[in-house]
Amino acid sequence: MSDDPETLRQIEELSHDDRPLLVLDVDDVLLDFIRPFPRYLEGRGYKLNLDNFRLNGNIVELASGAPADTAQVAELIDAFFVAQSDWQTLTEGAAEALEFIGARAEIILLTAMPHRHRASRIAHLDALGFSYPLLTTEMAKGPAIERLRGPSMRPVAFVDDQPRNLASAMERVPDAHLFHLMADNSLRALIPPPPAGVHIVDDWREAAPKIASALGL
């Protein structure tokens, strides 16, 4: 897996911290994505069919029923992130969980999105009271988590809704405590199961004490 140089540059800007580390995905972990996204699409003349957990091929024009091509899907997602503050709200229980964990651990947000949207996402999260450092990546997340941990063997936990990101973290930080959390659990049937050894949690109420225990808090 290659390192994203811009992500590494962002990591170098962080202050050194040797507390236990919690790395969090954002979309459908801290901010709802899959619930507001269909409403956004309808306003643009499209709808989302969730026959599988992919956006390409599942976004179709309302008028014709024709699938949006790859370029159209990319444009729709990009425009959604531009307008994210109008659509994306906090997932239930996230604020309370992070307040509980953040008192004794370092919390870093690691979101897979184009780097050009970083400033607007930081502003949106800050407005919601989530003033944790935010990193963007356009590549695999494992290298970033490895770099965030640094040379120490401090405990690391990582929460994501995408099995491939959890697999990437497992490859680069084999002793990380990995948690699969989805804002909408009804979609679990549409995705492959996460790798063996990943903790599957239904919501933040269940996740918070398990993360705290894994980090030795």
N, C-alpha and C positions, 0 to 999 in steps of 0.2 A: 504494500500500500504506500502510495506517495504522500508526502506531507504537503499541505497547502501553505505556501510561503506567506500569504497574507495572514492566515490564522496564526502562524508562528510569530509573525511580527506583532500581532495583537497580544499574544501571550507574553512576549518580552516586555510589554508595557505594564504588566501587572506587578504589584508589590509582592515581595517574597512572603510566603505564609507557610508555616509548617504544621498547622492544625489538620485534623482529618478533613478530607476533601470530598465534597458532593458536587458532581457534574450533572447538569440537568438539560435535557432537550427542552424546547419551548413549545412548538406547535403540537397540540393535543396532549401535552404534558402540563404546561403552565397556562397556555392560552388555547381556548377552543378554536379549532380550525375546521374540522369536518362537519360541524353543525352549522356555522354561519356561511361556509363556502357555497353550499347549494343556493341559499337565499341571494347571495351576491351574484351568482351565475344567472339566476332568473332575471335579475335586473339588467343583465347584459344580453339577454336573448338566448340563454343556454340552460341546459339542465344536466344534472349529474346522475348517472346510472351506476349504482354500486354493485355490479356483478362480481367484481374482484377489487382488490385494494390497489388500483392503479388509476391515475387520472387520464393518461393517454388512452384513448379509445372509449372512455366512459363519459366524456363530456360531449354532448350532442346539441345541435341547434334546435331550439323549440319549434321554429317554423317548418324546417324540412326534415328533422330527425337525423340529419347527416352528422357523423362524428366530426368533431373539430380536429384539424390536423395538428401535428406536433408544434408548429410555429404558433398557431392560434392558442393552444393550451398554454404554452410558455408565456404568451402575452397576457392571457387571462390571469395566470398565477402572479405574474409580475405586477399587474395592476391591482390585484387584491392586496399584495404586500404594501403597495403605495398607500392604499386606503385602509390598512389594517386597523388603525385606531377607531374607525367607524364600525368595525365588525367584530373584532376579537376581544373577548372578555376572559377573565380568569377562570380556570377550571375550579370546580367546587373543592374546597378544602386546601387548596395549594397555599394560600397566604398563611393560614394557621400552621401548616406543616413546616414551612420554611422559617417562620418566626421561631418555632420550637427548635429546629435543627440548627439554624444559623447562629444561635447564641454560643455554640461551642464548636462549630465547624466552618470551614471556608466553603462558600457556595459560588460556583461559576456556572453561567448559562452558556450552552454551546448549541447554536441553532444552525441547521443546514439551510442556508438561503444565500442569494447573491450578496456579495460584500457591500454593494452600493445601497442596500436597504438597512445597513447596520445602524446608522444614526437615527432613522425614523423608528426602528424597533426599540432602541435604547430609550428614546423619548416616550414611546408608548408605555413601556414597562415601568419607567420612572413615574409616569402619571398614575399608574395603578399601584404604586408603592413598592415595586420590585426593583430596588436600586442596587442590584447585584451586577458584578462585571459580566458583560455579554460579549461572546466571541461568535463570529460567523465563520462558516466553512463551506466550501464548494466541493470538498473531497471527503474521504472517509474520516470518521471521528476518532478512531483508535489512536492514530499518531498524536492528535491534539491532547487526548487524555493522558497519554504517556508523558508528553512534555509538561503538562500541567502538574502532574505529580512530582516531577523533578527527581533528583538523585536520592531523596529520602525514601523510606519504605512506609510512609504514612498511609493509613487506611484510605481507600478510595471506593466510593459508590457512584454508580452511573445509572440514570433513569432515562428511558427512551421508549417511544411507541413503535419503533421500527426494528424488527429482528436483525436486519443487516447491520445496523449501527451497534447493536449489542454484540454481535459476532465480531465486528471490527475491534471493539473495546477488549473483548476476551482475548483476541489474538495478540494485541499489543501490551495489555496489562492483565496477565492471566489470573492474578489474585484479586482483581477488582470484584466488588460486590455489585451484581447487575440486577436491575429491576425493570420489568416490562409493565408499563402503565399506559392505558389508553383512556382518553376522555370519554369515548363511546365504546363500551365493552361489547355492544352488539356486532361490532365489526371484526371481532377476533376470528370468527369463522372464515373470513375472507383472506386471511394472511397465513403464511406458514408459521408453525410454532417457533418460539424463540429457542436458541440453543439450550441444550441440557445444562443445568446448573444455574440458569437465570430464574430469579424469583418473580413469579407472576402475581401482581397485585391488582385488585379491582378498583381501588380509589386511593386518595391521599390519606384518608383516615386509617386504612390498613397499612399503607406504605410508610408513614412517618415513624411509628415505633420500630418497624423492621429496619429501616435505614439507620435510625439512631443506634440500634443494637449492633448492626454491622460495622458502624464506625467507632464503636466503643464509647459512645457518649453517655 
